[in-house]
C-alpha cells in the first residue's frame, strides 16, 4: 500500500531511543523529511546516520530538554525553520514513574504532569497554526494505559492526553487535521530492560500477554506511520493500544 507520505514533513520528539526512534525511521522510509528531537544529541546523530544509510533524507536534529519552560515554542520554531512546515507531529517524549505514596510531594505530581501532558499540549498548540493554514495535519500522541495497577502519577497525565486529544480532534477536523493516541503495552526499550528483568518479562509474557511476548518498537511504529498518512484521514479522536492484548478493557 502506498501511504502517500512522500514529500511530507514530520517533527518527532523523544526520538533518541525506543518508540520515537522507530517512528522516525518508519516515516523516513516512507519518504518523509523528519526533524528529530531529544536530549541526547549523540543518539540523534546515530539515528540520522541510520536513516541516511537506509536511503532516507538526512534528518534535522534538535537537541532539547522538553521540560525547560520555553522548550515547546523554541522546538516548534526550530523545526519549522528546518523543515519549512510541519505536516506531522509525533509526541513521543514522556516517561512513567514507580507507584507513589498518598503523601507524595506536589513536585512529583507537577513534574510528571508537565512532562506527559502539559508539554505535549503546548507543543501541539504551537504547531497547529501552520497545519490549519495548510489545511492538513496529523498529530499522533504516544500516551499510556488507562488501567492503573496502583497510585501512579503518570496515569492521570496520560488520561489527560486522551481527553484533550478527543476534544482537540473535534475542533480541528474541519481543517483536515487528525489527532490520535497510541498507548503502548510492553514495548521493548532501554527503559523496559532497565525496569523489568528478563525473568519477569518471560513470566508476564506467558501469563498476561495473549500473543506471548513483549512487542518491538517497529510494531507500534507501523500504526503511527499509518495514522500519520493521508490514507488514515477518517481516523481521529481514537485511542488505539498496541499491547499484544495485555489490557483487559474492551473500550
C-alpha positions in Angstrom: 0.0 0.0 0.0 1.3 3.5 -0.9 0.8 5.6 2.2 1.1 8.8 0.1 3.6 10.2 2.6 6.4 11.2 0.2 7.2 14.9 0.5 5.5 15.3 3.9 7.4 16.6 6.9 7.4 15.5 10.5 8.6 16.5 13.9 9.3 13.5 16.2 10.0 14.1 19.9 11.6 11.5 22.1 13.4 10.2 19.0 16.7 9.2 20.6 15.5 5.7 21.5 12.7 3.2 21.5 9.4 4.1 20.1 10.2 7.6 18.9 13.3 6.3 17.2 11.4 3.6 15.4 8.7 6.0 14.3 11.2 8.4 12.9 12.8 5.6 10.9 9.5 4.4 9.7 8.4 7.8 8.5 11.8 8.4 6.8 11.4 5.1 5.0 8.1 6.3 3.5 9.8 9.5 2.1 9.0 11.9 4.9 11.6 14.6 5.8 11.9 14.3 9.6 13.1 16.5 12.3 14.2 14.5 15.4 14.3 16.0 18.9 15.5 14.7 22.2 18.0 15.4 25.0 20.8 13.1 23.8 22.3 14.5 20.7 24.8 11.7 20.2 21.9 9.2 19.8 20.1 11.5 17.4 23.3 11.7 15.3 23.4 7.9 15.2 19.8 7.8 14.2 20.5 10.3 11.4 23.2 8.1 10.0 20.9 5.0 10.1 18.2 6.9 8.2 20.6 8.1 5.5 22.1 4.6 5.2 18.6 3.2 4.7 18.0 5.6 1.8 16.1 8.3 3.6 16.7 12.1 3.6 19.1 13.4 6.3 17.0 14.4 9.3 17.2 17.7 11.0 18.5 17.3 14.6 17.3 19.4 17.6 18.9 18.7 21.0 16.4 20.0 23.6 15.2 19.3 27.1 11.4 19.5 26.7 11.0 20.2 30.4 12.5 23.7 30.0 9.9 26.4 30.3 10.1 27.7 26.8 11.0 24.4 25.1 7.8 23.8 23.2 7.8 27.2 21.5 11.6 27.0 20.7 11.2 23.5 19.4 8.3 24.4 17.1 10.1 27.4 15.7 13.4 25.4 15.2 11.5 22.6 13.4 9.6 25.0 11.2 12.9 26.6 10.2 14.5 23.3 9.5 11.5 21.7 7.6 9.8 24.7 6.1 6.5 23.5 7.6 5.4 20.7 10.0 2.8 18.4 8.5 3.1 15.6 11.1 3.7 15.9 14.9 4.7 12.7 16.8 4.6 13.4 20.5 6.8 10.6 21.9 8.6 12.3 24.7 7.4 11.1 28.1 8.0 8.7 30.9 6.5 6.6 33.6 7.3 6.5 37.3 7.0 3.9 40.0 4.0 3.8 42.3 4.0 6.7 44.8 2.6 7.1 48.3 -0.6 9.1 49.0 1.5 11.8 50.7 3.9 12.2 47.8 5.1 15.8 47.4 3.4 18.1 44.9 6.6 18.3 42.9 6.2 14.6 41.9 2.7 15.3 40.5 3.7 18.5 38.9 6.8 17.2 37.1 5.1 14.2 35.7 2.0 16.1 34.6 4.3 18.7 32.9 6.3 16.0 31.0 3.4 13.8 30.0 0.6 16.2 29.3 1.4 20.0 29.6 4.4 19.9 27.2 2.5 17.7 24.8 -0.3 20.1 24.7 1.9 23.2 24.5 4.0 21.8 21.6 0.9 20.7 19.7 -0.8 24.0 20.1 2.4 25.7 18.9 2.4 23.7 15.6 -1.3 23.7 14.9 -1.5 27.2 13.3 0.7 26.0 10.4 -1.4 22.9 10.0 -4.6 24.9 10.0 -3.2 27.3 7.4 -2.2 24.4 5.1 -5.5 22.6 5.9 -3.7 19.3 6.5 -2.0 17.8 9.5 -1.5 14.8 11.7 -0.9 14.6 15.4 0.0 11.2 17.0 0.4 11.1 20.7 2.3 8.1 22.3 0.3 8.0 25.5 -0.1 5.3 28.2 -2.5 2.9 29.8 -5.8 3.9 31.4 -5.8 0.9 33.8 -3.7 1.8 36.9 -2.4 -1.0 39.0 -1.6 1.4 41.8 -1.3 5.1 42.6 0.8 6.2 39.6 1.5 9.8 38.9 1.8 9.2 35.1 -1.7 7.6 34.8 -3.8 10.8 35.2 -1.4 12.6 32.9 -1.9 10.0 30.2 -5.7 10.2 30.8 -5.5 13.9 30.3 -3.8 13.4 26.9 -6.6 11.1 25.9 -9.4 13.5 26.9 -7.6 16.6 25.5 -6.9 14.8 22.2 -10.5 13.8 21.8 -11.7 17.4 22.3 -9.0 18.8 20.0 -9.9 16.3 17.3 -13.4 17.7 17.2 -12.1 21.2 16.9 -9.5 20.7 14.1 -11.1 18.1 12.0 -12.7 20.7 9.8 -9.1 21.8 8.9 -8.1 18.4 7.6 -6.2 17.6 10.8 -6.5 14.3 12.7 -5.4 13.7 16.4 -5.0 10.2 17.7 -3.3 8.4 20.7 -1.4 5.2 20.9 -1.0 3.7 24.4 1.9 1.2 24.3 1.9 -2.0 26.1 5.2 -3.7 26.9 7.3 -2.4 24.1 11.0 -3.3 24.3 13.2 -0.3 25.1 16.1 0.9 27.2 13.6 1.8 29.9 11.8 -1.6 29.8 15.1 -3.5 30.0 16.2 -1.4 33.0 12.9 -1.7 34.8 12.0 -5.4 34.2 14.3 -8.3 34.5 14.4 -11.0 31.7 12.8 -13.4 34.1 9.9 -11.0 34.9 9.4 -10.3 31.2 9.2 -14.0 30.4 6.8 -14.6 33.2 4.5 -11.8 32.3 4.6 -12.7 28.6 3.5 -16.2 29.4 0.8 -15.3 32.0 -0.7 -12.0 30.9 0.1 -11.2 27.2 -2.1 -13.2 24.8 0.5 -13.1 22.0 3.1 -14.4 24.4 5.8 -11.8 24.2 6.8 -8.2 24.6 6.5 -6.0 21.5 9.1 -4.3 19.4 9.2 -0.6 18.7 8.7 -1.2 15.0 5.4 -2.9 15.6 4.0 0.2 17.2 5.7 2.4 14.7 3.8 0.7 11.9 0.5 2.0 13.3 1.9 5.5 14.0 3.1 5.8 10.4 -0.2 4.7 9.1 -2.1 7.2 11.3 0.3 9.9 10.0 -0.6 9.2 6.4 -3.3 10.6 4.1 -4.8 7.1 4.0 -5.9 7.4 7.6 -7.9 10.6 7.0 -11.1 9.2 8.6 -9.5 8.0 11.9 -9.4 10.8 14.5 -10.0 11.2 18.2 -9.1 7.5 18.7 -7.2 5.7 21.4 -5.6 2.6 19.8 -3.5 0.4 22.1 -0.6 -1.6 20.7 -0.1 -4.1 23.6 -0.4 -7.7 22.3 -3.8 -7.9 24.1 -2.3 -7.1 27.5 -5.0 -4.7 28.6 -8.4 -6.1 29.6 -10.7 -3.2 28.9 -12.9 -3.6 25.8 -13.3 0.1 25.1 
